Amino acid sequence: MRTLDLDLIAFGATVLPDAATYTHWRDLPLGAQMTETPGQLIVPHPRLQDRAFVLVPLMDVAPDWRHPVLGQTVRDMHDALPISERDEIKPL
């Protein structure tokens, strides 16, 4: 069990450790995502484009930030999510 799970979502246009490693982790099947853990920092977060709980609040602070690998803005990724997923995210 982890006592803290802190995800670094992105750092400008930085891709760490490299584009190939990023792509490997982004494309892992769901089952592998749930059981494997990278041994190094992967930036941007490999699944940020799939997560409403990341993209909905990110729309408030950086809607025009462009994903350095996918080339999409936060607005693009947010708008590509199903409305039902976006609507589940409520401010505290």
C-alpha positions in Angstrom: 0.0 0.0 0.0 1.1 3.5 -0.8 0.6 6.2 1.8 0.9 8.9 -0.9 0.4 8.8 -4.6 1.6 12.0 -6.3 1.4 12.2 -10.0 3.5 14.8 -11.9 1.1 15.5 -14.8 3.5 17.5 -17.1 6.4 19.8 -17.1 6.0 22.2 -20.1 7.1 20.4 -23.3 9.4 18.0 -21.5 9.2 14.3 -22.3 10.9 12.0 -19.8 12.8 9.8 -20.0 12.2 9.7 -23.8 9.4 9.5 -26.4 9.7 5.7 -26.8 9.4 4.9 -23.1 6.5 7.4 -22.8 4.8 5.6 -25.7 5.3 2.2 -24.1 3.7 3.2 -20.9 0.9 5.1 -22.6 0.0 2.1 -24.8 0.0 -0.6 -22.0 -3.2 -2.6 -21.9 -5.4 -1.9 -18.9 -4.5 -5.1 -17.1 -0.8 -4.3 -17.3 -1.5 -0.7 -16.2 -3.0 -2.0 -13.0 -0.1 -4.3 -12.2 3.1 -2.8 -13.5 4.9 0.3 -12.2 7.6 2.2 -14.0 11.0 2.4 -12.3 11.5 5.9 -13.4 9.5 9.1 -13.8 7.4 9.3 -17.0 6.4 12.8 -18.1 3.9 13.7 -19.3 1.7 11.3 -17.3 1.0 8.5 -19.8 -2.8 8.5 -19.3 -3.6 12.1 -18.6 -5.5 12.3 -21.9 -7.9 9.6 -20.6 -8.7 11.0 -17.2 -11.5 13.5 -16.6 -10.4 14.0 -13.1 -7.1 15.5 -14.5 -8.5 17.3 -17.5 -11.5 19.0 -16.0 -9.5 21.0 -13.4 -6.7 21.4 -15.8 -9.1 23.3 -18.1 -9.3 26.0 -15.4 -5.5 26.6 -15.2 -4.0 25.6 -18.6 -6.6 25.0 -21.3 -4.1 25.9 -24.1 -1.2 23.7 -22.9 -0.2 21.4 -25.7 0.7 17.8 -25.0 4.3 17.5 -26.3 3.8 14.0 -27.8 0.1 13.9 -28.8 0.1 17.5 -30.0 -3.3 18.1 -28.5 -4.3 20.9 -26.2 -5.9 20.3 -22.8 -9.1 21.7 -24.4 -8.8 19.1 -27.2 -8.3 16.2 -24.9 -11.0 17.4 -22.5 -13.5 17.8 -25.3 -12.7 14.3 -26.6 -13.8 12.7 -23.4 -17.4 11.5 -23.1 -19.6 14.2 -21.6 -20.8 11.7 -18.9 -17.2 11.3 -17.6 -16.6 15.1 -17.6 -19.9 15.6 -15.7 -18.9 13.2 -13.0 -16.2 15.6 -11.8 -17.5 18.0 -9.2 -15.6 20.8 -7.6 -15.0 20.5 -3.8 
